[in-house]
């Protein structure tokens, strides 16, 4: 009877370890497919990072994109607390929440600080222009 219990226990342990493990090849295949999904979700997106300091915005590159492009905006607050908005484009950008949208209509759009961050004149000067071209 002891041999049967030992045999059942050994079989259960072997089955459990085999189920939790897996081959290195299977693990690599999983990692590879995860990478391709990540790449697919971010490919084709024009990404801009905007830095905000008291009374000024700067971007890592010119905010000019082609109509039909997918766009991702990121905001980094280096000094003060700022947000960026544009009602026409539906942008409400906060430092901890990137915004993604498709540029559907050509034109020049003002991206403004939508959080009052100082004296009225200084605050009104916080803007960037986003150009959507053909």
C-alpha positions, 0 to 999 in steps of 0.5 A: 500500500505504501508503494502505491501511495508513493507511486501516486505521489511521484506521478502527481509531482512529475505531472505538476512540474511538467505542467508548470515548466515548459521547454525553452523553445516554447518560452522563446516563442512566447517572448517573440510573439509578445514583442511582435504584438508590442511592435505592431501596436506602436508602429505607424504612430508619430510620437511627440514629447512636449516638455512644460516649464513655467510659461513655456512649452517645447517639443522634441521635434516640430509638430507637423504631421501628415493628414491621416497619421496616427499621433501620440502626444506625451507631456513631461512637466519639468517645472510647475503643473501643466496640461495641454488642450485643444477642443477641436482635436479632442486633446486633453493631455496630462503628464501621466496620460498620453493622448492618441488620435488620428489627424483627420483634418488639415490646418493649424491648431493651437495647443494651449496650457489648460491649467491656470499656472501663473499670471494671466499674460504668462499663462496665455503665452503657453501654446504650441502650434500643431500643423496637419498637412496633406 
